[in-house]
Amino acid sequence: DISRVNAAAGGDPVTVDPQVITVVKAAKEYGALTDGMLDVTVLPLMRAWGFLDGEGKVPDEAELQKALSLVNYRNVLLDEAAGTLRLAEPGAMLDLGAIAKGYAVDCAVAALKKRGVTRAMVVAGGDLYALGERRDGDPWRVGVQHPLDRQAILATVEVADAALATSGNYERFFIIDGRRYCHIMDPRTGRPVEGMLSVTILAKTAMEADAL
């Protein structure tokens, strides 16, 4: 569905699965909440910096500005009644990588609850949801990885009926001339974020934690 929406950018609305509508609607709400810091039209920037093909590169200024001109979550036009999505700008592209995994975790938790499961932990990379408590009645204990030492735990968080998401500059990155460029983009500048190593969010749902 996302590929079809991207291919049709600037053209007619595309009918998509209701789950896509749910996630994109939430993404637009978090986009507004964060004044555009979460922007699911960031894919042109990911491509410009080489993160799509795994060959990291620093784009020249013209390429960077062209990609940045396509990044604006407000250009994602959603029609809930019709079940359609449309990208207003030709060349714009959706990337739900910052929110869809959290949504998937929430769906898995809902499926477990529906089957009567009261204790579980659903983990998808840096996103997790702790359902209920452990068998001994204590909260689940989750270790947050140290961003500078992959073998070390930076902190331990107790979680029960809540979600935890961690994002950092140490999972996907490349180094050129001694400088590290990570996959988390700043939609204001079109460049990878700097001055941070890792952020962990505790929230009621995994989608909320993932997005924030």
N, C-alpha and C positions, 0 to 999 in steps of 0.2 A: 504493500500500500504506500509506504513512504517513498519508495523508488518511483512509483507512478505519479505521486504528487510532485516530486522533484522534476520529473521529466516534463510535466505539464506546466511548470512555473511560468507565470505570465499569461496563461491561457485559461481554459474553462475549469470549473470546479471538478474535483474527482471524488467519487463515492468511495468511502473507506469503511472499515470495520468499526463498530461502535466502541471497541476498546481503544482504537487510535484516537477517536474523538475525545474520549475520556482523558487520555494522557495529554493530548495537545491542548485541551481546554485548561487543564491544570498547569501546563507549561506556560501558557499565556498569563495565567493568574500570578504565577511566581515571577514571571518576567516583569509584570507591573509592580509587584510587591518589592522587587529588588532594583527597580528603576533600570531594568534591562541588563543587569549583571548576569542573570540567567537568560540566555538567548538561544533558542533552539534552531535559529537559522545560521548557526556558526559554521556550518560545514564548508563553505567556501574558504574560510580561514584555515580550517584543518587541512584542506587540500593544498592551500598556498604554502603552508609550512611543512608539507610532506608527510603528515601523519596518516594519510589514507593509504599510501603505498609503502609506508615503513621506511622511506628514504628521507630522513629529516634534512631540511634545508632552510636557509634564511632567504625569504623572498626579497626581491628588490622593491623599492618604494612604490613604483607604479603598480606592480602586481599586488602588493599589500593593500593599497588604497582601492583598487578595483574590487578585491575580495571584501574589504570592509564596507564598501558601499552597498553590498548585497545583504548585510547583516542587520536585520531589524525585525524583531518578533511581532511588531505591529502589522507587518505585511503578511502574516499568516491569518487568512480569513476563514472563519469557522462558521458553518451553518448546521447547528445541532438538529434542527427539524428535518432538514434534507439529508443529513448524514454525510456532508461533503466538506472537503478541505480545498483551499486554493492559495497558492503563493502569488501575491500580486505582482512581484518583480521578476521579470525574466532572468534566469540564471541563479535565482535564490534556491537554497536547498535546506531541507529540514535534517536535523540530527538530534534524535531523542536520547542520545547516550547519557545525558545528565539526569534523566528522570525515569526512563523506561525500565531500568533494572530494579529500581525501588518499587515500581508498580508491579512488576513480576513477582517480587517477594511478597507483596501484600496479597496478590492473587493466590499464591501458594498457601499463605496463612489462612485465607478464607476457605480454601479447599480442605485444609486440615480441620478447621473448626466445624465445617459442615459434616465431617465424618466423625465428629465427637472427640477429636484430639484436644487435650487440654494443656499438654506440656510438650513443647518442641522449640527448636531453634532452626530457622531457615536462613541460610547463608548463601549469598551470591557475591563473591569477591569482597569488596569493601562495604557491601550493604547487608544488613541482617535484621531479623525481627525475632525477639525472644517472646514466645507465647507462654503465658503462665509463669510458674516457678519451677525450680528443679525438684526432683523427687523428694529431697530432704526438706523442702519448704523454703529454702533460701533462694534469693534472686540468682539468675544466671550471671556468671562472671566473664566479662569479655576483655581480652587484652588488646590494647591499641598499639600497633607496631611503631617502633621508633623509626622516624624517617631517615635517620643517618646510619642506622645499624639494623639490617634486615633480620638479624638473629635476636634482637633485643625487644623487650616490651617497654613502652614509654609510660603507660598507665593502665590501670585496671578499672573497669566500669561495671557496676552492678545494674542489671537490666531485668525488668519483668513487665510483660505486656507493653513493650515499647520497642522502638527501632533505633538502630545506630548506623550511621554511615560515615566512612572516612575517605577523604580524597587528599592526594598529595602530589608533590612534584617528582616522586621517586618511582612511580609505576611505569609511566610511559614518557620517555624523554630522549633527547640526543644532545651530544656535546660537540660544539664546533669552536675551535680556538680557545679551549678551556672554559667556555661558557655553556651553562646548562639551559636548555630550552624544554619546558615541559608541555604536556598536551592540554593543559587547562588554559583557555584563552580569556583575555580581558576584552570584552566586546567594545569597550571605549577606545582602545588603542589598536586593536587587531593583533596584539602581540601576546605571547605567553605571559602569564602572571609571574611576578617576581616578588621577593621579600617575604615569602611564606614557604613553609616546608610541608605542613600537614594541617588539616582541619577535620575535626570530628563533631558530628551533630547528633544529638539525642532528640527524638521526636515521637509523636503518637503513631505515625505511619512511616513505612520505609520510603514511600514516594516523597513525602515531605522532607525526610532526612536527606535523601538523595539529591533533591532539587536544591535545598538550602546549602 
